[in-house]
């Protein structure tokens, strides 16, 4: 009979899974966001202008805290656009059709079928997004800035999936990723190495257990005195 207790080794394994599952995707998103900013110098300039206007300019002595992110809507738009173009998990976990008569896009899904949704394709759908392959944070500013993690029609913007099995790390990512990115931009000026220009950057993806960069980002941090 179970006593409701968990063995120490099982508890350690569970905590390890939680830390890896939470930390690795966030660091991947931060890497993609910084890469997109380096690949789009005008966007990087807009982010820095916004941070300076909010008194969080490069090398500012005032540390950014979570409560300050509300003053950085453009930076948060950068994070959203990064997650749209580069969702850490471009495919959902397998789902199963449990009813007969389910029809999606004119296709009948037989009961018992395994269904895997391509989130990346959904968020690059040209019928929904203008210039779907372009990095345009402005699409999340103003009216479209109200697009949440499920989108205006629930299926427009879903980097964490949707429904009851939506990724439980969504709330953590919403808070931590913008804060880490803002802190990195505040502490350093970032440049590509060896005089590389943005047009020479490799922005290809490599899908393994997560959607990572095919070529890891190399960037040079410069402290402005």
Buried (B, 14 or more C-beta within 10 A) or exposed (E): EEEEEEEEEEEEEEEEEEEEEBEBBBBBBBBBBBBBBBBBEEBBEBBBEBBEEBEBBBEBEEEBEEEBBEBBBBBBBBBBBBBBBBBBBBBBEEBEBEEEEBEEEEEEBEEEEEEEBEBBEBBBEEEBBEEBEEBBBEBBBEEBBEBEBBBEEEBBBBBBBBEEEBBEBBEBBBEBBBBBBBBBBBBBBBEBEEEBEBEEBEBEEEEEEBBBBEEEBEBEEEEEE
